[in-house]
Amino acid sequence: MPDAMIELDVSAPWEPPERPGAAVARRRRSRWRGLAGAAVLGLVAVLPGGADLRPGLDPLYSADFQVLALDAAGGRIIVHRYQSVGADPVTEALDARTGALLWRRPGEADESYAAFTDRAAFVQVERTDADGAYTGHVSAYDAGTGRDLWRRDMVRFTGLAGGLLVVQEQAWPDEDDGFDASYGSPDDSSVALPRLPHHERYLGLDQLTGALRWTAELAPGTESGFDTNGYPGLDGLRELDRDGTLRIRDLRTGEVTGRYHLDFSGAVSRHQAGLPGQEVVLAAGRNGSDVYDLASGRRLWRWSGEAPAWNGPVPCLRVHYCVFGDSGTDVLDAATGAVLWRARGYTALLSDTGDRLLMYRQISDEYHPDQVTAFAVDGDGAVAWDRRGWYVANGYFVAGRSPGFFLWRPISNTDAIIGRLDPEDGSVRVIGRAPDFYGSPQCTATADRVACLAIGVLYVWRLR
């Protein structure tokens, strides 16, 4: 670690107001609040400080219901939601521009929404029989009509790759794929435990028909890892054996496109792609990660940072590595692993633009951040801008295709405004205003609409 390492600390976070009481937060009565018409399509405003209360910021439409999942694609907003107490959930598709109901289909209590594309939606059902054996399945339905497309039993959703759906087949139900405690105590966060040796089989299925396109089977002792381009999108499958053999598989075809041998042997807890031509390996039982050169197989450097053990380096800022620890984020030199600079107190990444890290703080270890700061890559990682007093509206489904970063802030005990963050200068352009907007909302967007869910109400605004 260089003597001149720079540590950055951008003061204490702003404390949010108390959550309003149930009587205030549940002022809603009607299920649908009607379309607002052309009057709500006024110009959005840039908010430099205080709240903007000019007309034209009300939602285009809103709806009261407890949503389990929210996403948008193909001009549609899809909501997976509860019905009455004790009833199974339903899935509904809305026209993003008007809010009109396009279709509705019944759901099941033990299903979860997995992914939504312009053409198809995918649902995972996790289920076991009376003996505890897995009996779950993945099903697909048409995004335009809601009709069933196909179903495959005994599989778990993994991700999307091109026009394919990648699933893991539960082909060895009697095998235990838990963690091997012989390497250390499961309660010791400084020890990286490997999984018990077990088979793995991955399938590439056509998204629209469910037809099998390829199969990849991993023998016991081989650890899988996936390259992602923004979950649920996947780029490749990486397979690392105990003898150091690394295979890289194209998930669009199932073909092995690269084979390398690393100067490594033993059980692996986890591994992942590093910067181009490199692999990051977290060996079992040790606190720390090793970075290997693929061409020569030699180890370049080792990171032995703070606990927990799984806090290892990941590629960032085009030519660096980042470690997102419990107390801050370290930016490392790719050649040596030396710490170049540290953002103390910032542990969560909103985005890596290539030139900057957009980071936010956590409050009391809860998912309720209220400060976004951009750290520039040039020089010492100085703060490029600091935006405070806005909550990050990420939610559970943050689609990589969403056109912007969305923030929100309360303007009274009941109302809030939603804004779009400009990653270049940190300014926030106000999109809309909503009543009873509180909690940790989920937001998603189409080309011209942004939809946010807060305390069981779906709000939709025009995206400008």
C-alpha positions as CSV (number, residue, x, y, z in Angstrom):
1,M,0.0,0.0,0.0
2,P,1.6,3.3,-1.0
3,D,2.5,5.9,1.7
4,A,0.6,8.6,-0.1
5,M,-2.8,6.8,-0.2
6,I,-5.6,9.3,-0.2
7,E,-8.7,8.8,2.0
8,L,-11.9,10.8,1.1
9,D,-14.6,11.5,3.6
10,V,-17.6,13.6,2.6
11,S,-19.0,14.6,6.0
12,A,-22.0,12.9,7.8
13,P,-25.1,11.8,5.9
14,W,-28.4,13.7,6.2
15,E,-30.9,12.1,8.5
16,P,-34.3,11.3,7.0
17,P,-37.5,12.5,8.6
18,E,-39.7,10.1,10.6
19,R,-41.9,7.9,8.5
20,P,-45.5,9.2,8.6
21,G,-48.0,7.3,10.6
22,A,-50.4,4.7,9.1
23,A,-53.3,7.1,9.0
24,V,-51.3,9.5,6.9
25,A,-49.5,7.0,4.7
26,R,-52.7,5.2,3.9
27,R,-54.9,8.1,2.8
28,R,-55.7,6.3,-0.5
29,R,-59.2,5.2,-1.2
30,S,-59.8,4.4,-4.8
31,R,-57.9,1.6,-6.6
32,W,-57.3,3.7,-9.8
33,R,-56.8,7.4,-9.8
34,G,-57.7,8.1,-13.4
35,L,-55.7,9.5,-16.2
36,A,-54.6,13.0,-15.7
37,G,-54.8,14.1,-19.3
38,A,-52.7,16.7,-21.2
39,A,-52.6,19.1,-18.3
40,V,-50.0,16.9,-16.5
41,L,-47.6,16.9,-19.4
42,G,-46.1,20.3,-18.6
43,L,-42.4,20.9,-18.7
44,V,-40.2,19.3,-16.0
45,A,-38.1,21.6,-13.9
46,V,-34.5,21.4,-12.7
47,L,-34.5,21.6,-8.9
48,P,-31.5,23.4,-7.5
49,G,-32.5,23.3,-3.9
50,G,-36.1,23.6,-2.6
51,A,-39.1,21.7,-3.8
52,D,-40.7,22.6,-7.1
53,L,-44.5,22.9,-6.7
54,R,-45.4,24.2,-10.1
55,P,-48.2,22.4,-12.0
56,G,-47.4,19.7,-14.4
57,L,-45.7,17.3,-12.0
58,D,-48.7,15.1,-11.0
59,P,-48.7,11.5,-12.0
60,L,-50.2,10.6,-15.4
61,Y,-51.9,7.8,-13.5
62,S,-51.5,5.7,-10.4
63,A,-52.9,2.5,-8.9
64,D,-53.3,1.1,-5.4
65,F,-52.1,-2.4,-4.9
66,Q,-49.3,-4.3,-3.1
67,V,-46.8,-5.0,-5.9
68,L,-44.3,-7.9,-5.5
69,A,-42.3,-7.1,-8.6
70,L,-42.1,-4.2,-11.1
71,D,-40.4,-3.9,-14.5
72,A,-40.9,-2.3,-17.9
73,A,-40.1,-3.3,-21.5
74,G,-41.6,-3.0,-24.9
75,G,-43.8,-0.1,-23.9
76,R,-45.4,-2.1,-21.1
77,I,-45.3,-1.9,-17.4
78,I,-45.6,-5.3,-15.7
79,V,-46.7,-5.7,-12.1
80,H,-46.7,-8.9,-10.1
81,R,-49.1,-8.2,-7.2
82,Y,-51.1,-9.5,-4.3
83,Q,-54.9,-9.7,-4.5
84,S,-57.0,-9.9,-1.3
85,V,-55.6,-11.3,1.8
86,G,-54.9,-15.1,1.5
87,A,-55.4,-15.1,-2.3
88,D,-52.8,-16.1,-4.8
89,P,-51.0,-13.2,-6.6
90,V,-51.8,-12.0,-10.2
91,T,-49.6,-10.6,-12.9
92,E,-50.9,-7.6,-14.9
93,A,-49.4,-5.8,-17.9
94,L,-50.3,-2.1,-18.4
95,D,-49.8,0.1,-21.4
96,A,-47.0,2.4,-20.2
97,R,-48.4,5.5,-21.9
98,T,-52.1,5.2,-20.8
99,G,-52.2,2.8,-17.9
100,A,-54.8,0.7,-19.7
101,L,-54.8,-3.0,-18.6
102,L,-53.5,-5.1,-21.5
103,W,-53.8,-8.5,-19.8
104,R,-54.1,-10.3,-16.5
105,R,-53.0,-13.8,-15.5
106,P,-53.3,-15.7,-12.2
107,G,-50.2,-16.5,-10.2
108,E,-49.2,-18.9,-7.5
109,A,-48.2,-18.2,-3.9
110,D,-44.7,-19.7,-4.3
111,E,-43.7,-18.1,-7.6
112,S,-41.4,-15.2,-8.1
113,Y,-41.0,-12.9,-11.0
114,A,-37.6,-13.5,-12.7
115,A,-37.3,-11.3,-15.8
116,F,-39.2,-9.4,-18.4
117,T,-38.2,-8.7,-22.1
118,D,-40.0,-7.1,-25.0
119,R,-41.3,-10.5,-26.0
120,A,-41.5,-12.7,-23.0
121,A,-41.8,-12.8,-19.2
122,F,-40.3,-15.5,-17.0
123,V,-41.5,-16.9,-13.6
124,Q,-39.6,-19.1,-11.1
125,V,-41.5,-21.4,-8.8
126,E,-39.5,-22.7,-5.8
127,R,-41.2,-25.8,-4.5
128,T,-40.4,-29.0,-2.6
129,D,-42.4,-32.1,-1.9
130,A,-43.2,-33.7,1.5
131,D,-39.7,-35.2,1.7
132,G,-37.9,-31.9,0.9
133,A,-37.0,-32.8,-2.7
134,Y,-37.0,-30.0,-5.2
135,T,-40.0,-29.9,-7.5
136,G,-39.8,-26.4,-8.8
137,H,-40.0,-25.1,-12.4
138,V,-39.6,-22.1,-14.7
139,S,-42.4,-21.0,-16.9
140,A,-42.6,-18.4,-19.7
141,Y,-45.5,-16.4,-21.1
142,D,-46.0,-14.0,-24.0
143,A,-45.3,-10.4,-22.9
144,G,-47.9,-9.0,-25.4
145,T,-50.8,-11.3,-24.5
146,G,-50.0,-13.0,-21.3
147,R,-50.6,-16.5,-22.8
148,D,-48.5,-19.4,-21.8
149,L,-45.5,-20.2,-23.9
150,W,-43.8,-23.1,-22.2
151,R,-42.8,-24.6,-18.9
152,R,-39.7,-26.7,-17.8
153,D,-39.6,-28.7,-14.6
154,M,-36.7,-29.2,-12.2
155,V,-34.8,-26.1,-13.2
156,R,-33.8,-22.8,-11.6
157,F,-33.6,-19.5,-13.5
158,T,-30.0,-18.2,-14.0
159,G,-30.2,-15.4,-16.6
160,L,-30.7,-14.3,-20.2
161,A,-28.1,-14.5,-23.0
162,G,-29.1,-13.2,-26.4
163,G,-32.3,-14.9,-27.3
164,L,-31.8,-17.7,-24.8
165,L,-32.8,-18.3,-21.3
166,V,-30.1,-20.0,-19.1
167,V,-31.3,-22.3,-16.3
168,Q,-29.6,-24.7,-13.9
169,E,-31.1,-28.2,-14.0
170,Q,-31.6,-30.0,-10.8
171,A,-30.4,-33.3,-12.2
172,W,-28.8,-34.7,-9.1
173,P,-31.4,-34.1,-6.4
174,D,-29.7,-36.2,-3.8
175,E,-26.5,-34.3,-3.9
176,D,-25.8,-31.7,-1.1
177,D,-24.5,-28.5,-2.7
178,G,-24.1,-26.7,0.7
179,F,-20.8,-25.3,2.0
180,D,-17.8,-27.4,3.2
181,A,-17.3,-26.5,6.8
182,S,-13.9,-28.4,7.0
183,Y,-12.2,-25.2,5.8
184,G,-13.4,-23.2,8.8
185,S,-16.4,-22.1,10.7
186,P,-19.5,-20.9,8.8
187,D,-19.8,-18.2,11.4
188,D,-16.3,-16.8,10.7
189,S,-16.8,-14.2,8.0
190,S,-13.0,-14.0,7.4
191,V,-13.0,-17.5,6.0
192,A,-14.1,-18.3,2.4
193,L,-15.9,-21.6,2.3
194,P,-16.1,-23.7,-0.9
195,R,-19.3,-25.6,-1.8
196,L,-19.3,-29.3,-1.3
197,P,-18.3,-31.2,-4.5
198,H,-21.4,-31.7,-6.7
199,H,-22.5,-31.9,-10.3
200,E,-23.9,-28.9,-12.1
201,R,-25.8,-28.8,-15.4
202,Y,-26.8,-25.7,-17.3
203,L,-29.2,-25.5,-20.2
204,G,-29.6,-22.9,-22.9
205,L,-33.3,-22.7,-23.8
206,D,-35.0,-20.7,-26.6
207,Q,-36.9,-17.9,-24.8
208,L,-40.0,-18.2,-26.9
209,T,-40.3,-22.0,-27.4
210,G,-38.3,-23.5,-24.5
211,A,-36.4,-25.7,-27.0
212,L,-33.1,-26.9,-25.8
213,R,-30.2,-25.3,-27.7
214,W,-27.2,-26.5,-25.6
215,T,-26.1,-28.3,-22.5
216,A,-23.1,-27.7,-20.3
217,E,-22.2,-30.1,-17.5
218,L,-19.7,-29.4,-14.7
219,A,-18.1,-32.3,-12.8
220,P,-17.7,-32.2,-9.0
221,G,-15.0,-29.9,-7.9
222,T,-15.5,-27.4,-10.8
223,E,-16.7,-24.0,-9.7
224,S,-18.9,-22.0,-12.0
225,G,-19.0,-18.2,-12.5
226,F,-20.9,-16.0,-14.8
227,D,-20.0,-12.8,-16.7
228,T,-22.9,-10.3,-16.4
229,N,-23.8,-7.3,-18.5
230,G,-26.4,-6.1,-16.1
231,Y,-28.5,-8.8,-14.4
232,P,-30.4,-10.7,-15.6
233,G,-28.2,-10.4,-18.7
234,L,-25.3,-12.9,-18.9
235,D,-22.4,-12.9,-21.2
236,G,-20.4,-16.0,-20.5
237,L,-19.9,-19.0,-18.2
238,R,-16.5,-19.5,-16.6
239,E,-15.6,-23.0,-15.3
240,L,-12.6,-23.4,-13.0
241,D,-11.3,-26.9,-12.0
242,R,-9.3,-27.7,-8.9
243,D,-6.2,-28.2,-11.0
244,G,-6.4,-24.6,-12.3
245,T,-8.0,-25.2,-15.7
246,L,-10.3,-22.4,-16.7
247,R,-12.8,-22.8,-19.5
248,I,-14.9,-19.9,-20.9
249,R,-18.1,-20.7,-22.5
250,D,-20.3,-18.6,-24.9
251,L,-23.8,-18.7,-23.5
252,R,-25.4,-17.9,-26.8
253,T,-24.0,-21.2,-28.3
254,G,-22.8,-23.2,-25.4
255,E,-19.4,-23.6,-27.1
256,V,-16.1,-23.3,-25.1
257,T,-14.3,-20.3,-26.6
258,G,-11.3,-20.2,-24.3
259,R,-9.2,-22.6,-22.3
260,Y,-6.4,-21.5,-19.9
261,H,-4.3,-23.0,-17.1
262,L,-3.7,-20.9,-14.0
263,D,-0.8,-21.6,-11.6
264,F,-3.2,-22.6,-9.0
265,S,-4.7,-25.8,-7.5
266,G,-7.2,-26.6,-4.7
267,A,-10.7,-25.8,-3.8
268,V,-12.2,-22.5,-5.0
269,S,-14.8,-20.5,-3.1
270,R,-15.5,-18.1,-6.0
271,H,-13.9,-16.8,-9.1
272,Q,-14.8,-14.1,-11.7
273,A,-13.5,-12.3,-14.8
274,G,-11.0,-9.6,-14.0
275,L,-9.8,-6.9,-16.4
276,P,-9.2,-8.2,-20.0
277,G,-6.8,-11.1,-19.9
278,Q,-7.1,-11.6,-16.1
279,E,-9.1,-13.8,-13.7
280,V,-9.8,-13.2,-10.0
281,V,-9.8,-16.3,-7.8
282,L,-10.9,-16.5,-4.2
283,A,-9.4,-19.7,-2.8
284,A,-11.2,-21.7,-0.1
285,G,-10.3,-21.1,3.5
286,R,-8.2,-18.0,3.1
287,N,-9.1,-14.3,3.5
288,G,-8.1,-12.7,0.2
289,S,-8.2,-12.9,-3.6
290,D,-5.6,-13.6,-6.2
291,V,-5.4,-12.0,-9.6
292,Y,-4.0,-14.2,-12.4
293,D,-2.8,-13.5,-15.9
294,L,-4.6,-15.8,-18.4
295,A,-1.9,-15.9,-21.0
296,S,0.9,-17.0,-18.7
297,G,-1.1,-18.5,-15.9
298,R,1.0,-16.7,-13.2
299,R,-0.3,-14.9,-10.2
300,L,0.1,-11.1,-10.6
301,W,-0.8,-10.0,-7.1
302,R,-2.9,-10.8,-4.0
303,W,-5.5,-8.8,-2.2
304,S,-5.8,-9.5,1.6
305,G,-8.2,-6.8,2.7
306,E,-10.7,-6.4,5.5
307,A,-13.2,-9.0,6.4
308,P,-15.6,-10.4,5.3
309,A,-13.6,-12.8,3.1
310,W,-15.8,-12.3,0.0
311,N,-14.9,-8.6,-0.3
312,G,-12.5,-9.1,-3.2
313,P,-11.5,-6.9,-6.2
314,V,-13.8,-6.4,-9.1
315,P,-12.9,-4.5,-12.4
316,C,-13.9,-0.8,-12.3
317,L,-13.1,2.5,-14.0
318,R,-11.9,0.7,-17.2
319,V,-8.4,0.0,-16.0
320,H,-8.6,-0.4,-12.2
321,Y,-10.0,-2.7,-9.6
322,C,-12.4,-1.8,-6.8
323,V,-13.1,-3.4,-3.4
324,F,-16.4,-2.5,-1.8
325,G,-15.8,-3.2,1.9
326,D,-17.8,-2.7,5.1
327,S,-16.3,0.8,5.8
328,G,-15.5,2.2,2.4
329,T,-14.4,1.6,-1.2
330,D,-10.7,1.1,-2.3
331,V,-9.6,1.7,-5.8
332,L,-6.6,-0.5,-6.7
333,D,-3.8,-0.3,-9.2
334,A,-4.4,-3.2,-11.7
335,A,-0.7,-4.0,-12.1
336,T,0.2,-4.3,-8.4
337,G,-3.0,-4.3,-6.3
338,A,-1.8,-1.2,-4.4
339,V,-4.5,1.1,-3.1
340,L,-4.6,4.3,-5.1
341,W,-7.3,6.0,-3.2
342,R,-10.2,5.3,-0.8
343,A,-13.7,6.6,-0.5
344,R,-14.3,6.1,3.2
345,G,-17.9,5.6,4.3
346,Y,-19.1,4.8,0.7
347,T,-19.8,1.1,0.3
348,A,-22.6,1.0,-2.3
349,L,-22.2,1.5,-6.0
350,L,-24.9,3.2,-8.1
351,S,-23.0,3.2,-11.3
352,D,-19.5,2.9,-12.8
353,T,-19.5,5.3,-15.8
354,G,-15.9,4.5,-16.7
355,D,-14.6,7.9,-15.7
356,R,-16.3,8.1,-12.3
357,L,-17.8,6.0,-9.6
358,L,-21.3,7.1,-8.5
359,M,-21.4,6.0,-4.9
360,Y,-24.0,6.3,-2.1
361,R,-24.0,5.9,1.6
362,Q,-26.1,3.5,3.7
363,I,-28.1,4.6,6.8
364,S,-28.0,2.3,9.8
365,D,-27.2,-0.7,7.4
366,E,-30.6,-0.3,5.8
367,Y,-31.4,0.1,2.1
368,H,-32.3,3.8,2.5
369,P,-29.4,5.9,1.0
370,D,-29.7,9.6,0.8
371,Q,-26.4,10.9,-0.6
372,V,-24.9,10.3,-4.0
373,T,-21.3,11.3,-4.7
374,A,-19.2,11.0,-7.9
375,F,-15.6,10.2,-7.4
376,A,-13.5,11.0,-10.5
377,V,-10.9,8.5,-11.7
378,D,-8.2,11.0,-12.8
379,G,-5.5,11.8,-10.3
380,D,-6.4,11.2,-6.7
381,G,-10.1,10.3,-7.1
382,A,-11.2,13.7,-6.0
383,V,-15.0,14.4,-5.6
384,A,-16.5,15.6,-8.8
385,W,-19.8,16.5,-7.3
386,D,-21.8,15.7,-4.2
387,R,-25.6,15.5,-4.2
388,R,-27.3,15.3,-0.8
389,G,-30.8,15.1,0.5
390,W,-32.1,12.8,-2.2
391,Y,-32.9,9.1,-1.7
392,V,-31.8,6.6,-4.3
393,A,-34.9,5.0,-5.9
394,N,-33.4,1.6,-6.8
395,G,-35.8,-1.0,-5.6
396,Y,-35.4,-4.7,-6.3
397,F,-35.4,-4.6,-10.1
398,V,-32.9,-2.1,-11.5
399,A,-33.0,-2.7,-15.2
400,G,-29.7,-1.8,-17.0
401,R,-31.8,-0.5,-19.9
402,S,-33.5,2.1,-17.8
403,P,-32.7,5.5,-19.2
404,G,-31.4,7.3,-16.1
405,F,-30.8,7.2,-12.4
406,F,-33.8,8.1,-10.3
407,L,-33.9,9.8,-7.0
408,W,-36.6,11.0,-4.7
409,R,-37.1,13.3,-1.7
410,P,-39.9,14.2,0.7
411,I,-41.4,17.7,0.4
412,S,-43.9,17.4,3.3
413,N,-45.1,14.8,5.7
414,T,-47.1,13.1,3.0
415,D,-45.7,14.1,-0.4
416,A,-42.5,13.6,-2.3
417,I,-40.9,14.5,-5.6
418,I,-39.1,12.1,-8.0
419,G,-36.1,13.3,-10.1
420,R,-33.6,12.1,-12.7
421,L,-29.9,12.3,-11.8
422,D,-27.4,13.7,-14.4
423,P,-24.2,11.7,-13.8
424,E,-22.1,14.4,-15.4
425,D,-22.8,17.2,-13.0
426,G,-25.0,15.7,-10.3
427,S,-28.0,17.9,-11.1
428,V,-31.4,16.5,-10.6
429,R,-34.2,17.2,-13.1
430,V,-37.6,16.9,-11.4
431,I,-40.0,14.5,-13.2
432,G,-43.0,14.5,-10.9
433,R,-44.7,14.8,-7.6
434,A,-46.6,12.2,-5.7
435,P,-48.7,11.9,-2.5
436,D,-47.9,9.3,0.1
437,F,-44.6,8.5,-1.4
438,Y,-42.4,7.0,1.3
439,G,-40.3,3.9,2.0
440,S,-37.7,2.5,-0.4
441,P,-39.4,2.7,-3.8
442,Q,-38.8,0.6,-6.8
443,C,-38.4,2.6,-10.1
444,T,-38.2,1.4,-13.7
445,A,-38.6,3.1,-17.1
446,T,-39.5,2.7,-20.7
447,A,-38.4,5.1,-23.4
448,D,-40.9,7.8,-22.4
449,R,-42.4,6.7,-19.0
450,V,-41.0,6.2,-15.5
451,A,-42.9,4.0,-13.1
452,C,-42.3,4.0,-9.3
453,L,-43.8,1.9,-6.6
454,A,-44.0,3.3,-3.0
455,I,-45.9,1.7,-0.1
456,G,-48.2,-0.3,-2.4
457,V,-49.0,2.5,-4.9
458,L,-47.8,2.5,-8.5
459,Y,-47.1,6.0,-9.9
460,V,-46.3,6.8,-13.5
461,W,-44.9,10.0,-15.0
462,R,-43.8,11.2,-18.4
463,L,-40.0,10.8,-18.8
464,R,-38.4,13.8,-20.4
